[in-house]
């Protein structure tokens, strides 16, 4: 397994992961790979925004997004958000997402973050236990979402 930053050549694999493996019912999103490629290039060039992939046999099979956000509290220490944790269904249960989550948390720590937060829409006990085993808890904060 190789963990690395997403590259422009990963656009097809990321598109597949997000559209077919992120949720049971993927949202209707544009399929324009040129737009995906352009946005992927923009995001990977944005300071504090990292898309990581786990690669197996030359193929990106899992991904996580880490965003480090600068902050005026906590002695000016930033915090981080993790989003879009996904593994191709054929590769689940083999440690790809765990390795990515560990790496993302290391990167947040290296960036001086005082916390890492994530939200999940999953109600699956196995998914919630997965995050708890990575050191996340559901008791310290209450998450709210306002869809726009």
C-alpha positions as CSV (number, residue, x, y, z in Angstrom):
1,X,0.0,0.0,0.0
2,X,1.2,3.4,-0.9
3,X,-0.2,6.6,0.7
4,X,0.3,9.7,-1.3
5,X,-1.2,13.1,-2.2
6,X,-3.8,12.9,-5.0
7,X,-2.4,13.7,-8.4
8,X,-4.1,15.0,-11.6
9,X,-4.0,11.4,-13.0
10,X,-6.2,10.3,-10.1
11,X,-9.3,12.1,-11.5
12,X,-10.9,8.9,-12.9
13,X,-10.3,6.9,-9.7
14,X,-11.5,9.7,-7.5
15,X,-14.6,10.2,-9.6
16,X,-15.3,6.5,-9.4
17,X,-14.8,6.4,-5.6
18,X,-17.0,9.4,-5.0
19,X,-19.8,8.5,-7.4
20,X,-20.0,4.8,-6.8
21,X,-18.5,4.0,-3.4
22,X,-18.9,7.0,-1.0
23,X,-22.6,6.6,-0.3
24,X,-25.3,4.1,-1.2
25,X,-27.2,6.6,-3.2
26,X,-24.7,9.0,-4.8
27,X,-26.0,12.5,-5.4
28,X,-26.7,13.6,-9.0
29,X,-23.6,15.4,-9.8
30,X,-22.1,16.6,-13.1
31,X,-20.0,13.9,-14.9
32,X,-17.8,16.5,-16.6
33,X,-14.3,15.1,-16.0
34,X,-12.7,18.2,-17.4
35,X,-14.4,20.2,-14.6
36,X,-13.3,17.5,-12.1
37,X,-9.7,17.7,-13.4
38,X,-9.7,21.5,-13.2
39,X,-11.1,21.5,-9.6
40,X,-8.7,18.7,-8.5
41,X,-5.8,20.8,-9.7
42,X,-7.1,23.9,-7.9
43,X,-7.8,22.0,-4.7
44,X,-4.4,20.3,-4.6
45,X,-2.7,23.7,-5.1
46,X,-4.7,25.3,-2.2
47,X,-2.7,25.7,1.0
48,X,-4.1,23.5,3.8
49,X,-6.2,21.4,1.5
50,X,-5.0,17.8,1.0
51,X,-6.6,14.9,-0.8
52,X,-4.8,11.7,0.1
53,X,-5.1,8.4,-1.7
54,X,-4.1,4.9,-0.9
55,X,-2.8,3.1,-3.9
56,X,-2.7,-0.7,-4.5
57,X,-1.2,-2.1,-7.7
58,X,-1.0,1.3,-9.2
59,X,-4.6,2.1,-8.6
60,X,-6.1,4.7,-6.1
61,X,-8.5,2.5,-4.1
62,X,-9.2,4.7,-1.1
63,X,-9.2,8.4,-0.3
64,X,-9.6,11.0,2.4
65,X,-9.7,14.8,2.4
66,X,-8.0,16.9,5.1
67,X,-8.5,20.6,5.4
68,X,-6.4,22.6,7.8
69,X,-8.2,25.8,8.9
70,X,-6.3,28.7,10.5
71,X,-7.9,30.0,13.7
72,X,-7.9,33.0,16.0
73,X,-8.5,30.9,19.2
74,X,-6.5,28.2,21.0
75,X,-3.3,30.3,20.9
76,X,-3.8,30.8,17.1
77,X,-3.6,27.1,16.5
78,X,-5.4,25.7,13.5
79,X,-7.9,22.9,13.5
80,X,-8.6,20.3,10.8
81,X,-11.6,18.7,9.1
82,X,-11.7,15.3,7.6
83,X,-14.2,14.6,4.8
84,X,-14.9,12.1,2.0
85,X,-13.5,9.0,3.7
86,X,-14.1,6.3,1.0
87,X,-12.7,3.0,-0.1
88,X,-13.6,1.0,-3.2
89,X,-16.0,-1.8,-2.1
90,X,-13.6,-4.4,-3.4
91,X,-10.9,-3.2,-1.1
92,X,-12.7,-2.6,2.1
93,X,-11.6,-4.2,5.3
94,X,-7.9,-4.3,4.3
95,X,-6.7,-1.2,6.2
96,X,-6.7,1.4,3.5
97,X,-9.0,3.9,5.2
98,X,-7.3,3.3,8.6
99,X,-3.9,4.1,7.1
100,X,-5.3,7.2,5.4
101,X,-7.0,8.4,8.6
102,X,-3.8,7.9,10.6
103,X,-1.8,9.8,8.0
104,X,-4.3,12.6,7.9
105,X,-4.2,13.0,11.7
106,X,-0.4,13.0,11.6
107,X,-0.5,15.8,9.0
108,X,-2.9,17.7,11.2
109,X,-0.6,17.3,14.2
110,X,2.4,18.3,12.1
111,X,0.5,21.5,11.0
112,X,0.0,22.4,14.7
113,X,-3.7,21.6,14.8
114,X,-5.3,21.3,18.2
115,X,-8.1,19.1,17.0
116,X,-9.4,17.1,14.0
117,X,-13.2,17.0,13.4
118,X,-15.3,14.9,11.0
119,X,-18.9,14.4,10.3
120,X,-20.4,11.2,8.9
121,X,-23.9,10.7,7.5
122,X,-23.6,7.0,8.2
123,X,-25.6,5.5,11.0
124,X,-23.9,2.1,10.6
125,X,-22.5,0.9,13.9
126,X,-19.4,-0.6,12.1
127,X,-18.7,2.8,10.5
128,X,-19.1,4.6,13.8
129,X,-16.9,2.1,15.6
130,X,-14.3,2.6,12.8
131,X,-14.1,6.3,13.6
132,X,-14.0,5.6,17.4
133,X,-11.1,3.2,16.9
134,X,-9.3,6.0,15.1
135,X,-9.6,8.1,18.3
136,X,-12.6,10.1,17.4
137,X,-15.5,10.4,19.8
138,X,-19.1,11.5,19.4
139,X,-19.6,12.9,22.9
140,X,-17.5,16.1,23.1
141,X,-19.3,18.2,20.4
142,X,-22.6,18.3,18.7
143,X,-22.6,18.6,14.9
144,X,-25.3,20.5,13.0
145,X,-25.8,20.8,9.3
146,X,-27.8,23.4,7.4
147,X,-28.2,22.3,3.8
148,X,-28.2,25.1,1.3
